[in-house]
Amino acid sequence: YGAPGEQFLPDDVRKSCVPHCTWNCTQPVCEEDCEPVCKAGDCETRCPKMDKDQLESCHINCGEPVCSMYCPKDDLCGGKKTLDCETRPKCKTRCEEPKCGFVCNNDLGDRCKTVCPDPVCTFKCKKPKACPNPHCNMVCEKPPECDTRPNTLAPPKDGETVVGEGKAQHGVAGWAHGDWGTCSTTCGTGTQIRNVYCNTKHSEDCAESAKPEATRSCEGYAGCEYGTSPWSTCNARCGKGTQTRRVSCAGKQCYGNAPATQQVCEHDDPECRDCRAVVFGGPSFDGWSLDFPPGEYSVADMEAKGAKCDDISSMKVYGIYCRTTVYEFGDFNQQHNGWSATFGPGMYDREGLVKGGAKDNDISSLKVVKNQAFGANFTSGGFNATNPMGNGSNPFGNGSNPFNASNPLNPFRSGSSMAAAMVAIALPMIFLA
């Protein structure tokens, strides 16, 4: 405000209490942004004059003049800082020595020179890129008795009437917002939104830089469910076993108990019920053949079925729980100390029988046994040392073999009419060519 009582408008023309204001601003002082603009003069190469004889016998050959204009870096515009630079730049022209020569032998060419006039230059100035802002202040009049005058409104228009009166309240424009809405997803990361508005109902009244966020990320897991993979194959080939599956949660967490990852299963393979040995004669698996179900078969029993013991070339054992033991002598080696070999499910040609312990293909008796108590840890042609039925603990091994003649547990000890035996114990079917 100006000094008390200071007026810029006469009272007789004043129509309201709105003060009349003006701005007083300083003139900013800016650095000139000027550069010289010069017009280059025409340069010449000048040499001594030659007489007639010299001109007839010789001539001078010179290149084009090489000249440059130079302007001082300092003291442009005479050091002035305003935009009305009028002083011409003090620029000069500098030329190199001319490259001249005579086609004949003399030294006149060494006295040639290049001359140029000083350039005609002016300064080209433009408004500086960075210039301080002017310092301004507002000067307003204070109308007489302005503070005591009541606010006045224009009278109602035709057809209008005043139905209420009141005083306006002082208010501050600002942003307001509603509550956050529900998350856009019920399993994982989603988005929430809310209504953000200016309390004056006009967005331009509120500062955009202070506007609160209207969206934000959120997480929800109420709708997350467990997912399962298909059940695996039953791990038991015969009887009861287990099968498994993978269980995963679609989000970070799932509510409730997770589904089972393991369950009991039961598998009934035909090989679980079958148990028999098939003996072949002649070509492997292609000559005569005879089936031997579980039991014990001496040399007489085998010949009665039509077997030719000295012609046995191959053998098949069927049944997971089957084991077949063959003997060198027809009385299951009870009276003689001969070889014996046990074979699990599979196919055994002449070479396979020899590798399994049946020497010289001379099978004189056999025993076929089906027993679910037999384990599956079986090595073709015999039991390994870690097998519950291996050396020492093998019911078919030395000392504890129930089929040994001296074993009191042997149901087939001395007195049995069988001359050879085969024993079958459970293993998955393995065919060996």
Salt bridges, closest charged atoms under 4 A:
ASP11 OD1 - ARG14 NH2 3.72
GLU31 OE1 - LYS81 NZ 2.85
GLU44 OE1 - ARG46 NH2 3.03
ASP84 OD1 - LYS80 NZ 3.38
GLU96 OE1 - LYS99 NZ 3.92
ASP118 OD2 - LYS92 NZ 3.67
GLU141 OE2 - ARG14 NH1 2.82
GLU204 OE2 - HIS202 ND1 3.84
GLU219 OE2 - LYS252 NZ 3.29
ASP268 OD2 - ARG273 NH1 2.81
ASP269 OD2 - ARG237 NE 3.27
ASP274 OD2 - ARG276 NE 3.30
ASP291 OD2 - ARG276 NH1 3.06
ASP331 OD2 - HIS336 ND1 3.78
GLU351 OE2 - LYS355 NZ 3.28
